[in-house]
Amino acid sequence: MSDNKINLNEKEENNDEIILNKENISINIDDLIRSEDCIECVLNEFQKKMESSPKEKNIILKQNEIKFKKESFSSLLTPIQSLSELKEEEKYTIIIDLLNFYNFEQKNILNKLFNHHLTEKGILILLCDLNYLNQIGNDLKQILGEDNKIKMLIKLYIVSKFPFFVLFSFQKIMTSKDNINILNEKIMAYEIYEDLTLTKPLGYTLDMMPKSMTYMSNMFLYQNYLNILHPGKSVKIHIKEAFWSDNVLFSTIICDSDNEEIIKKKNCAVVILGQSYLKNFVNLNKEANLSLCNNMKYSRLIIIRPNPFNPYTIPELKDKLSSYIKLFNFKENDKNSVPIMMINDENENVDKVFIDNKVLIREIKQKEHILRQFISLESPHEIQAEIKVLISSKSRKNKDKKSIPIHTIERYSSKNLGEYLDDTYLSMFYSQNALSAIFFLNYENYPQNKKKVLVLGAGIGNICYFMDKILANNVQIDAVEIDPVVVELGRDYFGLNNYKKENNKNVNIKWYIKDPAKYIEEKDIENYYDLIIMNINNTNYKNERSPPDSFFEEKIVKKINKMLSEDGIYIMYLMSKNSNSYKNSIEIMQNNFKQILFLENNDDLNKIHFCFKTKKDKESLLKNYTNNIKILSEDENNANIKIIEQKSIYFMNMIKLID
């Protein structure tokens, strides 16, 4: 059998992204096994077994003559050119089938060789492609039957990466146990290098093999494409937690410079983006990636973005990266070392302001700002909320009644300085974009008709505070937070005068200390809120997504939709551990909202989504935006309006994508 149709993934360029497609081609098996070199490499593993068995019991099925470099192999194997030459019920110790290329039509041949011609401890070696690897476990299960008493030692040798072909070896191991599930049998997978040495094996079970081999095949496919530089192009690849897992450990952008002088350097580096760098989504677009590559003066930059659910420390992440650097490096640089660097906006000048067993409040001094951050220790890599801090003498600030004092750390209090909330600066990209939705609300009869806003998971109250300030008190905010301690920390350590046990001082913000999901279930209102903001972050690694699963239950999503006014918007920052979880979440939202827009970025598992109760066309959204800017910008002293107006350009970009 010299010609076979197989699936090969070919690359196709579409603007700056690479899309991988499948097409059928023809291939010659004789060329595939590299003139017996690969089969000889595999046979080295079984030489002792062949030597202990008579030559006539070791057979190799192949049409053409075999010429081994190791002469002893020729003396240990009997060549057979067709299946008809096999004697009826004759048992063989080793059967090497290079005559048949195994696919879905060869199950009967597999059954014949395995059950009728292989001894109790015999070894069967066959050749197949990626498609049949997805099926072979079920075929073996059918061949062995329900009363199976055969265990197996299974090894897999990757012969060709482009296209993906393997030599599969099965060794029978008879046991006294009944009903052995062959799908639980362990596989040891090896890659055959060009110098015919074997890699260290990867271990997994037969039922995990389809996912594992598909993932490995994709990695090899990317390697084939990335062997050379593609100036100005970028490829996005999700690195899985394990070969058989759906969970994304980190996302990788391989970006090649478009600068001729930098390309001539023929160098490559890895950068891991820190959490503070990632909190601003603008750092994730294609232009920013290319700019980073050129600024660092590398021909290729491998940009690593850890998944928010990632449980690994930076040293652990670097260790896991090592095996992928070889895949993503280009051929002209594969002999050189590839540095791994960390990019982070943070200065190492960090002060702990408050810490208990649940919460960390820290202060970071940067070049331009002093930022105070709220972090849940359940998700220590994620900044939940942040404000900008002003430093001034206490005497000067006492004269300014508008200044809001906050708990001052010893670094400043010892110098008779105080710390104050800078409420002219709205920090964090998510907060800025969530509040930019105010430009797309209906302001008919405003400010007489106050805007009604619900914040789920209000936390320390930063979104509520700035929403109230931006809308100049012409708003009614219902803030729902399960933990009263967090709300009090917002008042004491962040200057957000949002809640007191005996006196709710801010009449525009009404606090509900309860589970947000319970609040939604129990609240009996319709067509009420102009804006609902989901502010619950849940990136504990045990979870699949954030917000928690309860907010994707059909009854909860329907109730959120019901609570919105006809022109209302529901804002949600959806983060997912894997693509299946993300797709499932979006399907639920699409079934309940007329229109969903999201901010464009290079990360397809983490996006800010704007869900509209009523579908809007592009023209009406743009017109509404222009009118609202005029209405809301009347207060020239409100610096936050200018900040979120600048950020709303990202919102504008996603509106332009509407058909």
N, C-alpha and C positions, 0 to 999 in steps of 0.2 A: 504494500500500500504506500505509494510514493507521494500522492497529492491529497491534501486535506484542507477543508475550509475551517478557518479558526477566526476568533474575534480578536481584533487588534485595535487598541485605542489610539487614534491619531489626534494630533493637536490642531487646533484651529484658532486663529487670532481674531478677537473681536474687541476693537478699540484697545484699551489697556489691560483687559483681563483675558486670561487664557481659558478657553472652554475645551473640555476633552470629550470627543465623540467616538463612537464605535463604528467600524465598517469591516466588511468581510474581505479577506485576501486569501491567496493560495500560498502554501508553503511546502517545502520538501522536507520530509522527516530526516533524510540522510544529512541534509545541511544542518538541521536543528540540533542533532546530537554531536555536532562538531567532530565528525570522522571518528566516532567511538571514544574520543578522549573523555567525555563526561561519563559514559557508561563504565569505562575503565576506572575512573575515579570512584564511582559508586561501588564497583566490584571489589575494590580494596577493602571495603568494610566487611565483605563476606568471603574473603579468600580462605580463611580457616574452615569455614563451613563447606566450601567447595572441595577443599583438599581432603576432608574426612569422608567424602562421598564419591562413589564411582562416577567416571566421566559420563556414562550413559544416563545417569540420574540427574545430571545438570544440563539443562537444555537452553538454547537461545534461539528464539524465533526471529528470523530476519531474512529478507529476500536475497540481499547481496552478501558477498563474502566479507568476513570481519578480519581486520588486521590490527591486532592489539600490539602496543609497544612492549608490554610485558608478555613474553612468549609463554609463560606458564599458564596464562588464562586460556590460550588456545588449546592446551592439553587438558584443561579441566572442564571444557564446555563442548557439548555436542550441538552443532548447528542444525536447525530444522527450518525449512523454507515455507511450510504451509501447515495449517492445523490438521489437515488430513493425514499427515505423517505420524501424528500421535497415535500410539497403540491404544486400543480400547481398554479403559480402566487401568492403564499403566500409570503408576505413581512416580512422581519426580521430586527430588529434594529441592532443587532450585529451578524455577521457570522464569526466564527473562524474555518478555514479549516486546520486541521492537517491530513486530510485523503489523500489529494493530494499534492504531491511534485511538485511545479510548474516549468515547463520547456516549450520549444517551442510547445509541443503538447497539452498543457493545455489551450490554448487561448479560446477555446470554453467553457470550464468550467468557466473560468474567466468571460466571457461574460454573461453566464447564471446566475451566482451568482450576478454579479454587476448590470445588467440591469433588471433581472426578479425577484430577491429575496431580494433586498436591498431597504430599505425605503429611502425617500428623504434625510434624514440626517443620514443614516445608516453608519455603520463601518464594513469594511471587513478586516480580518486579515488572511494572508496566509504565507506559508513557501516556500522560493526559494533559489537558489544558485547564485553564481557570474555570471554564463553564462546567466541566465534568467534576471538578473538585467540589463544587456546590452540591452535587448529586450523589457522589460515590458512597457517602455514609449511609444514606437511605437504601442504596442498592445492596450494600453489604448486609444491612439489617434484614432485607428480604431474602437474600441468598442463604444466610445462616439460620433463619427461622426463629420462632418464638422460644423454642426449647434449646437455644444455643448454649453449648458448653465450651465454646472456643474463645479464649482471650487472644489478643494480638499484640505483637510488637510492631509498631508502625513507624516508618521513617519516610520523610519526604525530602527530595533533593531538587532544588530549583536549577534547572538546566539552562533556561532562557528567560530573560526578563522582558524582552521586546520581540515577539509576543511572549506571554507568560506560559511556560511549559515546565512540567515537573516529571521526575521519575519517582514513582511511588513503590515502596517495598512493604509487604505484609508478611510477617512470620507467625505461623500458627503456634499457639501455646494451649495444649489441651488441659482442662481442669475438671474437677469433680462437681463443680457448682453448676446449677441450672439457671436458665433465664438471664444470661449475661447480656447487658445492653451494650452493644458494640459502639454506640455513640458516645459512651463515657470513656472509651479507650483513649489513652494519651498518645499524641503524635509528637515526634521530634523532627523539626524542620530545619534543614541546612540550606545555605546558599553556596553554590559552587563558584568560586572566584575564577577569573580568567587564567590564573596560574595553576588551576585545578586543585587548589586547596579548599578545604571546607571551613565555613564559619562555625562559630559556636552555635549549638542548636537552640531553637526557641521551642518551648513546650506548651501545648494546649490540647484540648480534647477534640475528638472527631466532630462533635456537634458544633464546636466553635470554629471549625475550619473555614466554612464559607465566608464568614465575616473577616477572619484573619487573613485569608489568601486574597480576598478582594482588596482589603486595605494595603497589604504588602504589594500587590500588583499596581495599585495606584501610586504608591511611593516610588516604585521602580519606573513607572511611566513619567512621573514628575522628574525623576533623576535623568531620564533620557532627554527630556526637553531642556533641563537646566544644565546639561553638560557644556553648553555654550552660552555666552552672554547675549541678552536680548535688550539692547539699549532702550531705556525709557519704559520698559515693560515691567509689570509686576504680576506675581502669581500668589494667590491666597490658598493656604493649605491648613486644614485642621489636623493637629496631632492628637491621636486618641490616647486615652488613659492606658489602654492595653489593646493588642491587635484585634481582639474579639469584642471590644467595648464600643458603645455608642458615645460614651462620655468624652468630651473634649478636654484635654489637659491644657493645651495652649494653642492659640492661633498664630500662624506664621505668614508673614508677608515677605516674599523674596523679591527684592526690588533691585533692578539693574540701572546704573547711572546712564544718563543721556549726554554726559559731558565727555567729549573725545579724549581730553587729556587725562581725565580720571579713569576712563576705560583702559587706557594704555598701561596703567599701573598694575592691572591684572591681580587685584587683591580683593579679599573678602573678609567680612567681620560679622559678628552676631551682636545685636543689642537687645536687651530685655527691658521693656518699658515698665517702669515702676508705677504703682497705683496712683500716686499723685499726678504723674504725667498723663495717665489714662483718664483721669476724672474729667478732662476736657476733651470732648469727642472730636474737636477740630484736629487733634493730633492723629486721627485715624484715617484721614482721607488720602487719596492717591497723591495729590500734590504735596502734602506734608511728608509722605513717605519718601518721595523722590527728592524733595528738598533736604531731608535728613541724610539721605544717601550721599548727595553731592557735598553737603556741608562737612560731612565726616571724611570725604575724599576716599570713598571705597567704590571699586567697580561694581561690587555686589554687596548689598546689605541684607542680612537675614534678620528681620524684625520680629521679635517674639512678644506676643501679647498674652499674658497669663489669663486663663479663664477666672472670673470672679469666684467661682466655686473651687478653684485649685487649692488643695490642702498642703502643697509643698513649699518648703522654704527655698530661697534663691540658690543656696548650694545644692540642694536636691534637684532643683530644676536644671541647673547647669550640668549635673551628672546625667540626667535623662536626655539632655540636648546632644550629648557627645555622639550618639549613634546616628543622629539626623544630620549633623554637619557634613558628614561624608556624602550623604545623599544630595544635599542642597548646594554644595560647593561646585564650581565649574572646573572642567578638565584641566585648563591651563594653570590652575592654582591648587590642584589636588595634592601637590607635594609640600605645600607651605602650610604653616600653622594658621589657624583662624582664631583671632582673639574674641573673647566673650566679654561684653561690657554691659553695665547697667546705666540706664538713663532715668533720672528722677528729678523732678522739680524741687524736691525738698533740700533744704540746707540741713546739715547735721546738728545745727543748733536747735535742739528740741528740749522743751521743759514739760514735765508732767504736772498738770494743774490739779487733776483729781483722778483717782482710780479706786475701784472696788472690784468685787468678783464678777461684775457684769459689764462695766463701762470704763473707758479711758477717755479723759479729756486732756488734750495736749496742746502745746503752743509751739508754733514753728516760725522762726524768724527767717524770712527770705529777703532778697535784695530790696524789693519795693514794699513788701507788706509784712505785717505780723498777723498770722492766721491762727485762730483757735478752732480746734477740730474736735468733733464728737465721734467716738468710735465704739461700736459694740464689740466686746471681746469674743462674741460668738463668731463674728466675721472680722477678724483683726486687720485684714488687708483693705477693708472698705471704709472710706470716710463717709459717715452717715450725714453729717451736717457740718457747716463751717461758717464762721463770721470773720470779718476783718476787725482788728483791734487798733485803737488809737492809744498812744502813750502821751501823757501830759502831766504837768504839776497839779497837785490836788487843789491848790489855792486858785489857779486859773480856771479849772473846770468847775469849781464851786460857784463861780460867777455865771457860768453858762448853764442855765436851768434845763436846757434841752439835752444836755449830755447825759448818757445813761451809764452809770458806773457798773463795773463788774468786778468779780473777785480778782484781786491783783496778786501776781506771783511775787515771791521774795526778791527776785532779781530787780524789780522796780520799786516795790514798797520800801525796801531798805534805803532807797535814794529819794524817798518822799515823792515818788511818782505814782500816778494812778493809771489804771487801764479802763478803757471805755469802748462801748460798742460804736463802731463806725457804720451808722445806718445809711450812709450815702453810697455804700459799696455792697452790691449783691453778689455773693460768692457762689461758686459751684455751677457748673454748666447745666446740670439737670434742673436746678432751681430756676436759673435764668430762662431756660427754654420752656419749662412748665408754666412760668408766669407770663411768657410771651404770648400764651393763648388768649390773654385778655384783649389783644388786638383783633381777635376774630369773633368776639362776642357781639351780641346785638345791644346797642346802647340807645335804643329808642326810649324817650322819656327819662333819660339819665341826666342828672343824678337823683331825680325824685324817686325813681325806682332803683333801689339799691341792688347791686349784683349779689347773688347768693352763691356761696362757694362751700364745698365740703372737702376737707382734707382728711384722708384716711391714713392713719399712722403719722400724726402730726409731730411726734417726737418732741424736740426741744422748742418747736414753734417758730422756726425761722421762716418757713414759707408763709405761715399765717401772718406773721409780723410784717413782712415786706409786702404781702398782698394788700393788707390794710393801709400801709403807708403809701403805696403806689396809687391806690384808688381813692386817696384823700378822705378816708373814713366813709366813703360811699359804698360800703360793702358789708354784708353780714356773713361771717365765716363760722361754720360749725367744724370744730377741730376735735377729732376722735383719736385718742391715744390710750393704750391699755395700761401703761405704766405711769402712775402719778409721780414717781421719783424722777423719771426722765424729764417730765414737764417742769418740775421744780428746779432741776439742774439747769434747764434752759433759762429760767428766771435769774438764778443766782450766779451762774458762771458765764452766761452769754448775753445778759442784759435784755432778754426778751420778756417784757412785762406782760406775761400771758395768763398767769393763773395764780391764785392764792386760795388756800383752803377755805377761808371765811369770806373772801371778797373777790369776785371776778371783776377786776378793775376796768379792763378794756371791754366796753359794752358791745363793740363790733365783733369780738371773738368769743364765742360760747364754747366752753370745753366740755367734752363728754369723756369721762375716764372709764372706758370699757373696750372690749374686743371689737375692732372695726367690723368684722364679719357679723357679729351679733347685732351691732348697730344697724347694719344694712337690713338684716332679717326682720328686725323689730320696728324699724321706722316705716310708718304708714303714710307716705306722701307720694304724689305723682307730679310730673312736669314742674319741678320746683327749683332744682339747682342749675345755675348757668354753667358751672364748672365743677367737676369732681376730679381731684388730684389723688392718685394712688402714690403714697410716699412710703410704702412698706418695703424694706430691703431685707431679703432673706437668703443670704448666700452661704449658709451652713452647708458643708460639702455633702451631707446626707440627703439634702433636697435636690430635686431635679431642676427647679426653676424659682425665680423670684419675680413677682410676689408669690406667696404660698399657694398651694393647690386649692385651698378653700375659695379663693377669689376667681377660680376658673370653673367652679361648679355652676351648672346651668341656671339654677335658681338665683344665685348671687349675681351673675352677669346680667340676667334679665331684670333683676331688681335695680341694679345700677342704671341700666338703660331707662327704666321706668321713672326713676327719680330725677332724670335730666329734663330740663325744659326742651322745647322743640328745637331750639338752636344751640342746645348744650353740647359740651365737649367733655369726654372722659380721657384723662391723661395717665399713661402708665409707662413706666420704665421696665420693660421685660428683659430679663436675663435668663439664659438657659444653659444647662450643662451640656446638652447635645441637640442636634438638629431635629430629632424626632419630637422632643419636648417642645421646641420652639414652634414647629409646624402645628402640633396639636393645640397649643395655646392660641395661635393665630386663627385657626379654624373655628374655635369656640367664639372668639371675638367677632369674626366675620359673620357668623350666624346670627349675631345679635345687634350689630351696628351697621348702619347703611354705608358708612365710608370710614376707612382707616388709612391714615397717612403716617409715615414715620420719617425720622431724620436720617438722611443718607450718611453712611460711614462704611468702613471696610470690614466691619464686624457683623456678620449675619446672624449671630446668636444673641446680640445685646443691642437693643434699639429703643429709642423713646417713641412711643406710639400715641397718636392723637385720634381718638375714636369719636366720630360724629353721629349723633342720633338721627340727623337729617342730612342727606347727601347734598353737597354744595358743588356748584360748578366753579371752574377756575376764575371766571370773570367776577362773579359775585364775591368770592373770597378776597380777591385783590382789591376790589372796590371798597369792601367793608374795612379792609386793613388801612387803606389810605384815609378814610373818614375817621376811623378810630384813633389814628395817630394824632390828628388835629384835636380831637376831643380830649385825649388823655395827656397831651403835651402842654396844656395851658399853664401848668405849674412848672415854670422854668427852673425852679430850685430842686425839683425832684430828680436827682442824679440817676436814680435807679431806672426811671423811664428810659433814659438815654442808653443805659446798659442793656436792658432787655430789648430795646428797639434794635440795637446793633446785633444782638443774638437772634432776633426774629428773622434775620436774613436766611438762616438755615431753614426756618419754617417756610419762608418764601420759596426757597429752592425746591422743597418737596411739593408745594402747590403747583409749581411749573411742570411737574411730572404728570399732573392729572391730564387724562385724555380729553 
